[in-house]
Amino acid sequence: MTLSIEQLAEARRALDGPLFADLSGDAQVSFEFFPPKSEKMEQQLWEAIETLAPLAPRFVSVTYGAGGSTRERTHATVARIARETGLAAAAHLTCVEASKAEIAEVAEAYWAAGVRHIVALRGDPPVMGSRFAPHPEGYESAAALVEGLRRLHPFEISVAAYPECHPEATSLASDIDNLKRKLDAGAVRAISQFFFSADAFFRFRDAAAAAGIDTEIVPGILPVSNVAQTRKFAAMCGASIPPWMDRLFEGLDDRPAARQLVAATLAAELARRLYAGGVRHFHFYTLNRAELGYAICHLLGLRPKPAARVKAA
């Protein structure tokens, strides 16, 4: 029997060693959560934190709603993580609809609560689809925000990167220039928006290096269990959803367990491809759910470290 080139390629894939066999567990991870809106959601969040904490993440971050809409809840969540767990807590902070004085007040409250890491973002406008307009007495960009925070305290600062280009950027080159300004202002790392093509991340990483960026760029991984919700997120941050992803989730609306398995498979394969390309730091967008992120970390060779468990949750 004569095999076609495509058949030979499939046979090679089938005969290669197991994709996740014998990984050394040298990857490091971080996790992102959002502040809960109800007592039930708070319980779910803390169950997720308790599940993921034994993996000894580098840090866990908590998001900040558009226009500071979750300011109090974000602060309460981050402060509790810093107070009650052994985890390094990072608070998101944006420029949207806030003066420099208001931002300084928030940052000072974080510092007083023991939070030493801030994810500094320009932020999205409160009305989806509208253009960002800086507060008359506020910061005009994430780079300016980083500079302002550095003047207050020696925060560890992370910023955002966009592997497929920020939707408002005029070009990839201008977007990378903006990233460089944020890093030059004092940020120590960039965390990428989610993406579904390892090649997209590698191309972006190469372009950033060619522009003189040698700071670490951590890929953001979003395990997808709801394609419609993910499509909404993607529209806001310029991420591409490949057509095959829609097809893989077809017919699974009423099968949550199967949907979870498919989501874990896709995200794990993406993480494995990134690992093969030299990536050793991963940031997971958990949506306050632990099992998908935990499963992927397990496949990457990470195992619980008893000393890293939550002290009180």
VEXTIBA-948444 format. One record per residue (C-alpha): residue number from 1; x, z, y negated. Coordinates in pm, 1 decimal. Example, Ala and Ser with C-alpha at 12.3 -4.5 7.8 and 13.67 -1.06 7.14 Angstrom:
residues 2
<1, <1230.0, 780.0, 450.0>>
<2, <1367.0, 714.0, 106.0>>
END
This chain:
residues 313
<1, <0.0, 0.0, 0.0>>
<2, <130.8, -93.7, -344.1>>
<3, <78.4, 159.8, -622.5>>
<4, <29.9, 65.4, -986.4>>
<5, <248.2, 215.5, -1259.0>>
<6, <-38.6, 445.9, -1360.0>>
<7, <-85.0, 559.5, -1000.5>>
<8, <286.9, 624.9, -967.1>>
<9, <276.5, 833.5, -1285.0>>
<10, <-13.4, 1038.0, -1147.0>>
<11, <168.6, 1085.3, -817.9>>
<12, <476.4, 1206.1, -1003.4>>
<13, <269.5, 1460.5, -1192.0>>
<14, <112.2, 1582.8, -867.4>>
<15, <450.4, 1618.4, -695.3>>
<16, <627.6, 1794.4, -981.3>>
<17, <665.7, 2171.5, -959.0>>
<18, <380.4, 2400.6, -1063.6>>
<19, <341.4, 2392.3, -1440.1>>
<20, <369.1, 2766.3, -1491.3>>
<21, <599.8, 2862.0, -1203.7>>
<22, <883.3, 3104.8, -1271.2>>
<23, <857.3, 3127.2, -1650.0>>
<24, <1089.0, 3403.0, -1761.9>>
<25, <844.6, 3581.0, -1991.5>>
<26, <1075.0, 3533.2, -2291.1>>
<27, <793.8, 3416.1, -2519.1>>
<28, <672.0, 3640.7, -2799.3>>
<29, <316.5, 3641.3, -2928.4>>
<30, <99.0, 3760.6, -3212.5>>
<31, <-279.5, 3778.4, -3237.6>>
<32, <-528.8, 3721.3, -3518.2>>
<33, <-860.7, 3904.9, -3552.9>>
<34, <-1140.2, 3905.1, -3809.1>>
<35, <-1304.2, 4219.1, -3954.7>>
<36, <-1625.1, 4315.2, -3770.5>>
<37, <-1964.0, 4299.0, -3939.8>>
<38, <-2148.6, 4545.2, -3716.8>>
<39, <-2093.4, 4841.6, -3487.4>>
<40, <-2127.5, 4616.1, -3181.0>>
<41, <-1872.2, 4370.4, -3319.3>>
<42, <-1639.7, 4658.4, -3401.8>>
<43, <-1656.9, 4775.8, -3041.7>>
<44, <-1576.8, 4422.3, -2924.0>>
<45, <-1280.2, 4403.9, -3162.1>>
<46, <-1130.5, 4731.2, -3043.4>>
<47, <-1180.0, 4637.8, -2680.6>>
<48, <-985.3, 4317.7, -2754.6>>
<49, <-708.8, 4511.8, -2928.3>>
<50, <-686.5, 4756.5, -2639.7>>
<51, <-664.8, 4468.9, -2389.8>>
<52, <-396.5, 4274.9, -2578.7>>
<53, <-183.5, 4564.6, -2703.7>>
<54, <6.2, 4609.0, -2371.4>>
<55, <149.7, 4259.1, -2419.0>>
<56, <356.1, 4405.5, -2705.7>>
<57, <271.4, 4148.6, -2974.8>>
<58, <510.8, 4109.2, -3265.4>>
<59, <215.9, 4181.5, -3493.0>>
<60, <-160.8, 4150.0, -3515.2>>
<61, <-326.4, 4012.0, -3828.0>>
<62, <-671.8, 4051.4, -3979.4>>
<63, <-834.3, 3776.2, -4182.9>>
<64, <-968.4, 3796.3, -4538.4>>
<65, <-1299.2, 3626.3, -4619.6>>
<66, <-1342.9, 3355.4, -4881.6>>
<67, <-1342.2, 3503.1, -5230.0>>
<68, <-1242.3, 3841.9, -5094.4>>
<69, <-1582.7, 3874.6, -4926.2>>
<70, <-1440.3, 4095.1, -4650.3>>
<71, <-1200.5, 4292.7, -4869.9>>
<72, <-1322.3, 4640.5, -4770.3>>
<73, <-1374.0, 4553.4, -4402.8>>
<74, <-1033.1, 4386.2, -4379.8>>
<75, <-864.5, 4688.4, -4535.8>>
<76, <-1051.0, 4931.6, -4309.5>>
<77, <-959.2, 4732.8, -3997.5>>
<78, <-592.7, 4686.4, -4086.9>>
<79, <-555.7, 5049.4, -4193.5>>
<80, <-709.6, 5169.2, -3868.0>>
<81, <-474.8, 4951.0, -3661.6>>
<82, <-178.8, 5088.5, -3856.8>>
<83, <-305.4, 5444.7, -3823.7>>
<84, <-428.8, 5456.9, -3464.8>>
<85, <-211.9, 5215.7, -3269.9>>
<86, <152.2, 5137.5, -3217.1>>
<87, <96.8, 4779.8, -3331.1>>
<88, <245.5, 4620.2, -3643.3>>
<89, <-57.0, 4531.7, -3856.4>>
<90, <-61.7, 4236.3, -4095.7>>
<91, <-328.7, 4188.8, -4362.3>>
<92, <-439.5, 3850.1, -4492.4>>
<93, <-460.0, 3818.8, -4870.0>>
<94, <-576.2, 3522.8, -5078.1>>
<95, <-575.7, 3406.0, -5440.1>>
<96, <-944.7, 3312.3, -5450.1>>
<97, <-1156.3, 3461.8, -5730.1>>
<98, <-914.7, 3746.7, -5795.3>>
<99, <-692.0, 3836.4, -6087.6>>
<100, <-329.2, 3934.0, -6041.5>>
<101, <-425.8, 4292.1, -6119.0>>
<102, <-695.5, 4291.4, -5849.7>>
<103, <-455.4, 4145.6, -5594.5>>
<104, <-194.4, 4405.7, -5687.0>>
<105, <-454.5, 4678.3, -5633.0>>
<106, <-530.1, 4546.5, -5283.6>>
<107, <-161.5, 4511.6, -5198.6>>
<108, <-85.8, 4863.7, -5319.8>>
<109, <-367.7, 4997.9, -5102.6>>
<110, <-217.0, 4821.2, -4801.6>>
<111, <126.3, 4965.1, -4875.9>>
<112, <-20.0, 5315.0, -4910.1>>
<113, <-192.5, 5269.1, -4572.3>>
<114, <140.2, 5189.1, -4408.2>>
<115, <85.6, 4812.7, -4388.0>>
<116, <413.7, 4631.8, -4447.4>>
<117, <320.8, 4274.7, -4350.8>>
<118, <95.9, 4039.4, -4548.4>>
<119, <-18.8, 3688.3, -4460.3>>
<120, <-29.7, 3530.7, -4807.1>>
<121, <-271.1, 3239.3, -4846.4>>
<122, <-411.9, 3039.3, -5132.4>>
<123, <-748.6, 3070.5, -4957.8>>
<124, <-1060.6, 2857.2, -4926.9>>
<125, <-1324.2, 2840.2, -5203.2>>
<126, <-1641.0, 3044.1, -5135.7>>
<127, <-1848.2, 2722.7, -5131.3>>
<128, <-1742.7, 2494.6, -4848.2>>
<129, <-1638.6, 2152.1, -4974.5>>
<130, <-1566.0, 2261.9, -5330.8>>
<131, <-1220.6, 2243.3, -5486.3>>
<132, <-999.6, 2545.9, -5533.3>>
<133, <-989.2, 2672.6, -5890.5>>
<134, <-752.9, 2959.2, -5972.7>>
<135, <-886.3, 3269.4, -6142.5>>
<136, <-804.6, 3257.7, -6516.9>>
<137, <-584.1, 3563.4, -6470.7>>
<138, <-486.8, 3496.8, -6111.5>>
<139, <-229.3, 3312.5, -5904.3>>
<140, <-246.6, 2934.8, -5895.9>>
<141, <-94.3, 2892.6, -5550.6>>
<142, <23.2, 3069.5, -5236.4>>
<143, <383.9, 3033.2, -5354.0>>
<144, <300.1, 3221.2, -5674.9>>
<145, <118.7, 3485.3, -5468.0>>
<146, <428.0, 3534.0, -5251.0>>
<147, <641.0, 3581.3, -5563.0>>
<148, <394.2, 3835.6, -5700.2>>
<149, <384.2, 4035.5, -5377.4>>
<150, <762.3, 4039.7, -5354.4>>
<151, <775.3, 4197.1, -5700.7>>
<152, <548.8, 4481.7, -5586.0>>
<153, <712.9, 4590.1, -5259.5>>
<154, <947.9, 4449.0, -4993.5>>
<155, <658.8, 4319.7, -4783.8>>
<156, <720.7, 4103.4, -4481.0>>
<157, <528.4, 3790.3, -4578.5>>
<158, <395.3, 3509.3, -4361.3>>
<159, <235.2, 3190.6, -4497.4>>
<160, <33.5, 2901.1, -4357.5>>
<161, <153.0, 2559.9, -4240.5>>
<162, <-52.4, 2251.6, -4155.2>>
<163, <89.1, 2032.9, -3872.4>>
<164, <-161.9, 1757.0, -3947.9>>
<165, <-138.7, 1799.6, -4327.7>>
<166, <-358.1, 2013.5, -4551.2>>
<167, <-681.3, 1822.7, -4627.2>>
<168, <-617.7, 1850.3, -5003.2>>
<169, <-254.1, 1734.9, -4989.4>>
<170, <-173.6, 1388.7, -5119.8>>
<171, <73.0, 1328.0, -4834.8>>
<172, <256.3, 1504.8, -4554.9>>
<173, <571.5, 1504.5, -4767.9>>
<174, <396.1, 1683.0, -5055.5>>
<175, <245.5, 1931.0, -4810.6>>
<176, <589.7, 2008.9, -4667.9>>
<177, <723.5, 2047.0, -5024.4>>
<178, <449.7, 2304.7, -5083.5>>
<179, <546.2, 2486.7, -4764.8>>
<180, <909.1, 2493.5, -4878.4>>
<181, <805.2, 2647.0, -5212.4>>
<182, <624.0, 2926.5, -5028.1>>
<183, <922.9, 2997.5, -4806.9>>
<184, <1169.0, 2977.7, -5096.9>>
<185, <950.3, 3229.1, -5283.1>>
<186, <1022.8, 3487.9, -5013.7>>
<187, <805.8, 3427.2, -4706.4>>
<188, <986.7, 3490.0, -4377.5>>
<189, <780.0, 3263.1, -4151.6>>
<190, <502.5, 3006.7, -4146.9>>
<191, <209.3, 3028.1, -3906.7>>
<192, <47.0, 2694.7, -3836.2>>
<193, <-318.3, 2608.2, -3838.0>>
<194, <-448.7, 2524.8, -3493.0>>
<195, <-395.5, 2180.1, -3340.7>>
<196, <-448.8, 2018.6, -3001.5>>
<197, <-147.2, 1789.2, -2968.8>>
<198, <197.1, 1929.3, -2898.4>>
<199, <345.3, 1607.0, -3037.4>>
<200, <171.7, 1671.0, -3370.3>>
<201, <344.6, 2007.4, -3395.0>>
<202, <683.8, 1868.7, -3292.4>>
<203, <660.8, 1586.8, -3548.6>>
<204, <573.5, 1839.3, -3818.5>>
<205, <856.0, 2069.9, -3712.7>>
<206, <1103.5, 1780.8, -3728.8>>
<207, <975.8, 1670.3, -4069.4>>
<208, <1007.1, 2026.2, -4201.7>>
<209, <1362.9, 2052.8, -4070.8>>
<210, <1449.2, 1719.0, -4234.1>>
<211, <1320.5, 1864.2, -4563.1>>
<212, <1562.6, 2155.3, -4532.7>>
<213, <1326.4, 2415.0, -4385.5>>
<214, <1502.9, 2634.2, -4131.1>>
<215, <1256.0, 2926.1, -4133.8>>
<216, <1055.1, 2973.6, -3815.5>>
<217, <725.6, 2788.0, -3789.0>>
<218, <497.1, 2957.7, -3538.0>>
<219, <230.0, 2739.9, -3374.4>>
<220, <-124.9, 2869.3, -3401.6>>
<221, <-320.6, 2836.0, -3075.5>>
<222, <-702.2, 2834.2, -3073.6>>
<223, <-857.6, 2853.7, -2725.3>>
<224, <-1176.9, 2649.4, -2761.5>>
<225, <-1495.2, 2775.9, -2602.6>>
<226, <-1737.3, 2632.7, -2859.6>>
<227, <-1662.7, 2273.6, -2959.4>>
<228, <-1923.8, 2264.0, -3238.1>>
<229, <-1778.3, 2575.6, -3400.3>>
<230, <-1426.0, 2441.4, -3357.7>>
<231, <-1526.7, 2113.1, -3520.1>>
<232, <-1647.0, 2311.6, -3823.3>>
<233, <-1315.8, 2499.0, -3840.3>>
<234, <-1122.2, 2174.1, -3798.6>>
<235, <-1301.5, 2007.6, -4089.4>>
<236, <-1186.0, 2288.0, -4317.1>>
<237, <-818.0, 2274.3, -4223.4>>
<238, <-752.6, 1908.9, -4140.3>>
<239, <-711.8, 1948.7, -3763.4>>
<240, <-798.2, 1659.9, -3531.2>>
<241, <-1019.2, 1715.1, -3227.1>>
<242, <-947.0, 1448.8, -2962.3>>
<243, <-1248.1, 1269.8, -2808.5>>
<244, <-1153.1, 1382.4, -2459.3>>
<245, <-1212.4, 1743.5, -2560.7>>
<246, <-1580.4, 1673.4, -2625.7>>
<247, <-1608.1, 1508.0, -2285.7>>
<248, <-1445.0, 1800.8, -2105.5>>
<249, <-1699.5, 2044.1, -2248.4>>
<250, <-2004.7, 1822.7, -2181.7>>
<251, <-2268.9, 1991.8, -1965.2>>
<252, <-2120.4, 2341.1, -2005.4>>
<253, <-2350.6, 2477.0, -2276.2>>
<254, <-2530.9, 2699.3, -2026.4>>
<255, <-2224.1, 2781.3, -1816.9>>
<256, <-2014.7, 3026.4, -2019.9>>
<257, <-1781.1, 3117.2, -1732.2>>
<258, <-1697.9, 2752.1, -1664.7>>
<259, <-1654.6, 2695.2, -2037.0>>
<260, <-1403.4, 2981.5, -2047.4>>
<261, <-1205.2, 2831.9, -1760.3>>
<262, <-1187.9, 2491.8, -1929.0>>
<263, <-1087.1, 2649.7, -2260.8>>
<264, <-811.8, 2853.9, -2097.5>>
<265, <-680.5, 2550.3, -1910.0>>
<266, <-655.1, 2335.9, -2223.4>>
<267, <-491.6, 2603.7, -2438.9>>
<268, <-251.9, 2704.7, -2161.8>>
<269, <-141.1, 2345.6, -2110.3>>
<270, <-80.2, 2307.1, -2483.9>>
<271, <122.1, 2629.7, -2492.0>>
<272, <323.4, 2514.6, -2190.3>>
<273, <407.6, 2183.0, -2355.9>>
<274, <518.4, 2368.5, -2667.8>>
<275, <728.4, 2602.0, -2453.6>>
<276, <894.8, 2301.2, -2291.1>>
<277, <980.4, 2182.7, -2642.8>>
<278, <1163.3, 2504.3, -2723.7>>
<279, <884.0, 2710.8, -2878.8>>
<280, <909.8, 3081.0, -2797.4>>
<281, <677.0, 3234.2, -3056.2>>
<282, <300.7, 3178.4, -3038.4>>
<283, <15.6, 3297.9, -3261.0>>
<284, <-329.8, 3318.0, -3100.7>>
<285, <-654.9, 3290.9, -3294.3>>
<286, <-856.9, 3527.0, -3074.1>>
<287, <-1197.9, 3520.1, -3245.8>>
<288, <-1199.6, 3887.9, -3144.7>>
<289, <-1203.0, 3801.9, -2774.6>>
<290, <-916.0, 3900.9, -2551.8>>
<291, <-950.3, 3735.3, -2213.1>>
<292, <-850.6, 3378.4, -2302.1>>
<293, <-542.6, 3484.2, -2496.5>>
<294, <-447.9, 3735.1, -2228.6>>
<295, <-475.2, 3473.8, -1952.1>>
<296, <-258.0, 3225.1, -2141.6>>
<297, <4.6, 3489.3, -2213.6>>
<298, <3.7, 3579.5, -1844.5>>
<299, <65.3, 3215.5, -1751.6>>
<300, <355.5, 3211.3, -1998.2>>
<301, <513.1, 3494.0, -1801.1>>
<302, <421.3, 3791.4, -2021.6>>
<303, <331.2, 4115.2, -1847.6>>
<304, <193.0, 4445.7, -1982.1>>
<305, <435.2, 4699.4, -2119.1>>
<306, <284.4, 5047.8, -2072.7>>
<307, <453.8, 5187.6, -2384.1>>
<308, <278.1, 4924.7, -2596.4>>
<309, <-73.1, 5047.3, -2516.9>>
<310, <-304.0, 5146.4, -2798.7>>
<311, <-264.9, 5516.2, -2875.8>>
<312, <-627.4, 5559.9, -2975.0>>
<313, <-897.8, 5299.4, -2991.9>>
END
